[in-house]
Amino acid sequence: MVEHATVVHAVLSDTVHPAGWVEHEPTGHAVVRCTCGLDSSIVTEPLAAQIADDHRRIVAEARTPA
């Protein structure tokens, strides 16, 4: 059973071309979300990775019996 599912979503910039195809360009930003309610809002990708790693570690430590 997964108690927390922490996900990092990259923020992309979409450009729709006249022919109907869409071009997705990375912006260098991301959002971290977790089933526990964590929502980082838009932050830089390196910061998002750090937030996700820290959150996973803190949750794992909280589950470890003292």
Secondary structure, DSSP 8 states (H G I E B T S, - for coil): --S--EEEEEEEEEEE-TTS-EEEEEEEEEEEEETTS-EEEEEEHHHHHHHHHHHHHHHHHHHS--
